[in-house]
Amino acid sequence: MKNFGPDYYNISDFLSDEELLIQQTAFDFVKTEFLPLINEHYEKGTFPLELISKLGDLGFLGSSLPIESGGAGVTNIAYGLILHELERGDSGLRSFASVQGALVMYPIHAFGSSEQRAKWLSDLGKGIKIGCFGLTEPNFGSNPGGMATACKKDGDDWIINGSKMWITNGSIADIAIIWAKDGEGIIRGFILEKGMKGFTSNDIHGKLSLRASITSELSMVDVRVPDSSRLPNIEGLKGPLSCLTQARYGIAWGMLGAAVDCYNTALEYAKERKQFSKPIAGYQLTQAKLAEMITKITEAQLMVYRLGQLKDQGKMSFQQVSMAKRNNCAIARDIAKISREILGGNGITIDYSPIRHMANIESVYTYEGTHEMHTLIIGEDVTGLPSYD
Ligand SMILES: Cc1cc2nc3c(=O)[nH]c(=O)nc-3n(C[C@H](O)[C@H](O)[C@H](O)COP(=O)(O)OP(=O)(O)OC[C@H]3O[C@@H](n4cnc5c(N)ncnc54)[C@H](O)[C@@H]3O)c2cc1C
């Protein structure tokens, strides 16, 4: 598959014709519709809102969910390939799709009532409505179970108070999946709608990473919602954590897309750029860098491909997802840096993608569980000894 590249171990031989076609469609969309816009949005710190319905039309939102849940019913490998291509474009684009599909559509599909599914999923899948996911708080990031946001039953309603921090799509969202703790310490999920009394958002400015993505703070002051807005089929921290497993799966594929774009850019540049007597690609030091990059990319491809098989077979564990998210963020981070280095002075400008990816990866490395938290998850899995509470 020419666009999967580099495909050193011919992994595309394992992909179905449908999966290859889906990847090609996503690649073409990013190339023709997204890349011409990204630099301007990145510099301004905005997101190309006009592309949201197109993402929906192409079936890129919640793609692996069943069609009746607003998805496209494609395999998890196809879903991964879509996110790979979106993040080859920019992490902001992939983040939009991840939040909408894995963090908003998934919990409504998995934990919502039939009324909630009927009300929201089709519009979310088409990109007619936008969602966000509020778990992190100003004082609770890596330990979301400590959350201070509170929900209190009042007759047939719930009253919600608290604030959520770093919320992707926060201010542009029509609905928010908000996680809050009741008086007995049980975490519950709610669907809050834009415009509800006491529910407000403020965008976070000054980001030097993931600039083409809206990130907001959400505030809830005595927000009254009916019990029908509560996700009825889940309680406890496993609710938000199971959504994060879905999103982390996509991030592992997405980071690979960013790494591939950095590698391709560096390879092309190194073959063109002449210093001393020949192209810089002809020098052993540059070749060592390229060899290292393609090896890491190949390892990461094998990891996500196998992870996708396990997910499609219903056998994937959240610890396996942690390993792929952790590994692929780390290798993408290294590859972006080395790629930037190969581009020399040109590498520090927005005219070339590596430094944009490099800055974005800092967010992706941190969100959806930091590198350290995934290290601890794997550490607990292999030793049986939790190192945090
Ligand atoms: C651009 C962006 C978008 C985001 N979007 C969303 C969103 O849509 N919804 C949402 O709910 N959240 C979102 N987040 C929040 C994100 O998930 C958190 O930033 C992340 O979980 C880390 O939390 P924190 O920033 O509070 O860092 P902290 O938890 O304070 O961690 C700070 C550092 O301490 C380390 N650390 C923490 N605990 C331990 C430990 N036990 N042992 C060793 N090291 C430790 C961490 O690894 C990290 O390096 C987003 C974040 C960013 C930056």
The ligand as an SDF file (V2000), in Angstrom:
LIG
                    3D

 53 58  0  0  0  0  0  0  0  0999 V2000
   -4.2490   19.6220   24.9020 C   0  0  0  0  0  0  0  0  0  0  0  0
   -4.9140   18.7680   25.9420 C   0  0  0  0  0  0  0  0  0  0  0  0
   -6.1990   18.2680   25.7190 C   0  0  0  0  0  0  0  0  0  0  0  0
   -6.8350   17.5140   26.7050 C   0  0  0  0  0  0  0  0  0  0  0  0
   -8.1250   17.0730   26.4890 N   0  0  0  0  0  0  0  0  0  0  0  0
   -8.8150   16.4960   27.5220 C   0  0  0  0  0  0  0  0  0  0  0  0
  -10.2030   16.1840   27.3890 C   0  0  0  0  0  0  0  0  0  0  0  0
  -10.8120   16.3600   26.3080 O   0  0  0  0  0  0  0  0  0  0  0  0
  -10.8800   15.6940   28.4670 N   0  0  0  0  0  0  0  0  0  0  0  0
  -10.2540   15.4750   29.6770 C   0  0  0  0  0  0  0  0  0  0  0  0
  -10.9260   15.0360   30.6120 O   0  0  0  0  0  0  0  0  0  0  0  0
   -8.9240   15.7580   29.8340 N   0  0  0  0  0  0  0  0  0  0  0  0
   -8.1980   16.2610   28.7990 C   0  0  0  0  0  0  0  0  0  0  0  0
   -6.8630   16.5740   28.9470 N   0  0  0  0  0  0  0  0  0  0  0  0
   -6.2380   16.3800   30.2600 C   0  0  0  0  0  0  0  0  0  0  0  0
   -5.1740   15.3000   30.3120 C   0  0  0  0  0  0  0  0  0  0  0  0
   -5.7580   14.0350   30.2590 O   0  0  0  0  0  0  0  0  0  0  0  0
   -4.3290   15.5410   31.5710 C   0  0  0  0  0  0  0  0  0  0  0  0
   -3.5280   16.6820   31.3080 O   0  0  0  0  0  0  0  0  0  0  0  0
   -3.4610   14.3550   31.9340 C   0  0  0  0  0  0  0  0  0  0  0  0
   -4.2510   13.2840   32.4220 O   0  0  0  0  0  0  0  0  0  0  0  0
   -2.4100   14.6990   32.9930 C   0  0  0  0  0  0  0  0  0  0  0  0
   -2.9750   15.3630   34.0550 O   0  0  0  0  0  0  0  0  0  0  0  0
   -2.2940   16.7300   34.5950 P   0  0  0  0  0  0  0  0  0  0  0  0
   -2.0740   17.6210   33.4380 O   0  0  0  0  0  0  0  0  0  0  0  0
   -3.1420   17.2050   35.7030 O   0  0  0  0  0  0  0  0  0  0  0  0
   -0.8810   16.2740   35.1160 O   0  0  0  0  0  0  0  0  0  0  0  0
   -0.5440   15.6460   36.5480 P   0  0  0  0  0  0  0  0  0  0  0  0
   -1.4360   14.4810   36.8300 O   0  0  0  0  0  0  0  0  0  0  0  0
   -0.4630   16.7250   37.5570 O   0  0  0  0  0  0  0  0  0  0  0  0
    0.9250   15.0760   36.2770 O   0  0  0  0  0  0  0  0  0  0  0  0
    2.0820   15.9190   36.2330 C   0  0  0  0  0  0  0  0  0  0  0  0
    3.2960   15.0030   36.0920 C   0  0  0  0  0  0  0  0  0  0  0  0
    3.3810   14.1360   37.2300 O   0  0  0  0  0  0  0  0  0  0  0  0
    3.4640   12.7920   36.8070 C   0  0  0  0  0  0  0  0  0  0  0  0
    2.8140   11.9260   37.7990 N   0  0  0  0  0  0  0  0  0  0  0  0
    1.5380   12.0030   38.2880 C   0  0  0  0  0  0  0  0  0  0  0  0
    1.3120   11.0070   39.1580 N   0  0  0  0  0  0  0  0  0  0  0  0
    2.4530   10.2670   39.2040 C   0  0  0  0  0  0  0  0  0  0  0  0
    2.8390    9.0790   39.9120 C   0  0  0  0  0  0  0  0  0  0  0  0
    2.0040    8.4330   40.7310 N   0  0  0  0  0  0  0  0  0  0  0  0
    4.1010    8.6250   39.7280 N   0  0  0  0  0  0  0  0  0  0  0  0
    4.9690    9.2540   38.8940 C   0  0  0  0  0  0  0  0  0  0  0  0
    4.6520   10.3630   38.1900 N   0  0  0  0  0  0  0  0  0  0  0  0
    3.4100   10.8630   38.3570 C   0  0  0  0  0  0  0  0  0  0  0  0
    2.7530   12.7660   35.4590 C   0  0  0  0  0  0  0  0  0  0  0  0
    3.1360   11.6300   34.7000 O   0  0  0  0  0  0  0  0  0  0  0  0
    3.2070   14.0880   34.8710 C   0  0  0  0  0  0  0  0  0  0  0  0
    4.4760   13.9390   34.2870 O   0  0  0  0  0  0  0  0  0  0  0  0
   -6.1750   17.2580   27.9360 C   0  0  0  0  0  0  0  0  0  0  0  0
   -4.8810   17.7380   28.1340 C   0  0  0  0  0  0  0  0  0  0  0  0
   -4.2460   18.4890   27.1570 C   0  0  0  0  0  0  0  0  0  0  0  0
   -2.8660   19.0090   27.4290 C   0  0  0  0  0  0  0  0  0  0  0  0
  1  2  1  0
  2  3  1  0
  2 52  2  0
  3  4  2  0
  4  5  1  0
  4 50  1  0
  5  6  2  0
  6  7  1  0
  6 13  1  0
  7  8  2  0
  7  9  1  0
  9 10  1  0
 10 11  2  0
 10 12  1  0
 12 13  2  0
 13 14  1  0
 14 15  1  0
 14 50  1  0
 15 16  1  0
 16 17  1  0
 16 18  1  0
 18 19  1  0
 18 20  1  0
 20 21  1  0
 20 22  1  0
 22 23  1  0
 23 24  1  0
 24 25  2  0
 24 26  1  0
 24 27  1  0
 27 28  1  0
 28 29  2  0
 28 30  1  0
 28 31  1  0
 31 32  1  0
 32 33  1  0
 33 34  1  0
 33 48  1  0
 34 35  1  0
 35 36  1  0
 35 46  1  0
 36 37  1  0
 36 45  1  0
 37 38  2  0
 38 39  1  0
 39 40  1  0
 39 45  2  0
 40 41  1  0
 40 42  2  0
 42 43  1  0
 43 44  2  0
 44 45  1  0
 46 47  1  0
 46 48  1  0
 48 49  1  0
 50 51  2  0
 51 52  1  0
 52 53  1  0
M  END
$$$$
